[in-house]
Amino acid sequence: MPAPIISLENVHLTLSSRAGPVDILRGIDLTVQSGEALGIVGPSGSGKTTLLMVIAGLEHVSSGAVTVNGTPLAGKNEDALARFRRDTIGIVFQSFHLIPTMTALENVAVPLEFKGAADALGFAGKHLERVGLGHRLTHYPGQLSGGEQQRVAIARALASGAKIILADEPTGNLDLDTGAAIMELLFRLKQEEGATLLLITHDSALAKRCDRIASVRDGRIVSGAHHAS
């Protein structure tokens, strides 16, 4: 089997609080193969979102090794981590995280401009067409429905050629039908791009659509961290 695209070895993350140190992640071991869809499930506060933030290099671990797409994240400064994210990771949040003063087109073009793409707006427009929003390019987030905003967020995550999509409850703020349509879109685009998908969800039916499920409790993965050999 080829080297995993994501590898976490004995990862611990402890944060300080007024009440003393809080162990968020406690000895996480996880491998994910390129092109795989991994569902991440577990109760609120179990460390699921922190796990995604660690993989994205947005949280620094207290100990252990994190390697993503062949890049060890330890010791990298913020500029190097920002470049790593720009080239490797697309993130889709529950609350969309769009820039309210920018149009849909401009929101998708931002990461492309960071990459120095020649025709960022033209490329962004093509990606918005792929998610069914070719007719909403000049609309601002406040003029779009929740489902449309999430489509913009997915287009933004994929436009810069992300090899890994981290999706944190992407349907959490959407009604059932809209959420189902968004997930169809996400899985279809993942397939077309050959991307790796890590999906945090409370929806067990959604988790079962993934190739594998990892269950997180109290900062530990209690099942599904590794492939059966």
N, C-alpha and C positions, 0 to 999 in steps of 0.2 A: 504494500500500500504506500502511495507517495506521502511525503511529509505533509502534515496537516496545515491548512491555511491559518488556523487559530490554535494556539497551544498555551494553556495556563498550567503551571506546575506549582503546587503547594502555595497558592496565592492567599495572602492575608492582607486585610485592610482594617486598620484600627484608627478611629477618629476620636479626637478629644472632645469632651463635653463638660458642662459644669459639674455633672455628677461623676466625672472621671472618664477614663477611656472606654469607648464603645467598640466592640468587635463587630464589624459589618460583614466582612468575608473571613471565613475561618478554614483555610486549607483547601482552596478550590483547585481541583485537577480537572481539566477539560480539554478535549481535542475535537476539532471540527474539520472535516475534509472539504476541499474546494468543491463548490457547486451544491453542497448539502443545504437542506433546510432544517434548522434545529428549533423546535418549540421549547420555550423556557417557561415553566409553570411554577406556582408556589404562592403561598399567602402573601398579603401585603406586608412590607417590612422585612421580607426574607432575604433581600439582597439582590434581587433580579436586576433592577435598574442599575445599581452600582456595578454589577458584573458587566453590563454593556458599556458603562462609562470607562471601566478599566480597559476593556478591549479597544475602545476608541482613543485611549490615551488621555481621557479627560479627568481621570482620577489616578493618582499615583499610589501604587501598592506599598504596603509597609514591608512586605517580604514576599519572596517567590519570584518566578519568572513568567513574563508575558511576551509571547512571540506571535506577531501577526503578519501574514504574507511574507514570511522570511525575515521580518525586522524585529529584533529584540527591542522592547520599548524602554527598558531600564536605562537610566542615565541620559536620556534624550532631553534636550532643553525644549522650551515651549515652541520656538520657531521650527525645530526639527519635527516635533509632534504635529504642529499645524500642517506642515508639508506632507507628512505621512497620512493625515486624515484627508487632506485635499486629494491625494492620489489614490487612496485605497478604500475609504469608508464613506458610505452614505447613511445618514440617520433620519429616521421617520419617527416623530414624536406623537404622543396622544394629542397634544395641544397645538400641533401644526408648526409653531415657531416660524411663521412667515413675518417678513418685515412689513408693517402696516402701511408705510408711506411709499412702498414700491408696488408696481403692477405685478400681475402674475408672471409676465415675461421677464421683468427685471429681477424678481425673486429667483427665478430659475437660472438667470444669466450670472448671478453673483459668483457662485463657485467656479463657473467657466472663466470669468474675468480674472479671478485669483490664479487660475491655471495659465493665464495668458493665451486663451483660445482666440483665434483670429476673428471669427465671426460669432461671438458669444450670443448675441441676440437672435441671430438666425438659427443657431443650433438649439437655443432654448425654445424657440418657437416650434421646431420639429418635435422636441420632447413633449411639449404641451399638447401637440396634435396626437402623439402616441397615447396620451392618457385621456383623450377625448375632450380637450379644452382649447382646441384651435380657435374657437369663436369667443374665447374669454381672455385673450392675451393682454388687453389693456385695462382689465378690471383690477381693482384693488382688493386685498383680502376681505375687507369689510363689505364688499359688494358680492362676495361669493358665499355659497352655502358651505356647511361643514365638510360635506363630501367633496366639493370642488376644491376647497382649501387643502384637503388631504391629498387630492390628485396633484395639485401644484407641488406639495411637499415631496411626493414620490418622484415626480419629474425632476425636481431639484436634486434629490438623492442619487438619481441614476444618470443625470445629464453629464456629470464629469467623469463617467466611466468607472464608477465605484465597483470594486471587486467584491465588497462585503456590504450588505445592507443590514443595519441594526434597526429593528422596528420595535418600539416600546408601546404596547397597547395601541396600535395604530387605529383601531376601530372603537376605542374607549369612549370617544365623544360623539359617536355617530349612532343613528338609529339602526335597527337590525338590517333592513334592506340595503341601506347605503353602506353599512359596514361590510356586508357580504359582497357587494359590488367592488369595494375597495380591495378586499382580500383577493378576489378573482384577478383583479388588475395586478396586484403585487406579485402573486404567484406566476402570472403569465409573463410579466416583464423579467422576473428573476430567471425564468426558464429561457427566455429569448437572449438574455445577457450572459447566461451561464454564471450568474452571480451566486454567492453564498448568502443565505438568509438566516439571521437569528431573530426570532420572533417571540417577544414576551406577550403572553395572552392569558386572560382568565377564562377564555372560551375553550372548553375541552375538545369540542368538535373541530375548532380551528387548529388547535395543537396537533390533533391527529392527522391533519393534512400534511404535516411536516414529515420528513424522513425519520425523525427521531425526536424524542422528548426528554429534556433534562428537568428534573424536579429539584427545586431549591427550597431548603428550609433552614432557618437560623444560620444563614451565611455559609451553608454547606450544600453541595450537590448530593442528594440522597439516592438518586437513580438516574441512569441514562447518560453519564458523563463520557463513557467510551463505547466504541463499537464492540459488539460481541465478536470474538475472534473465532 
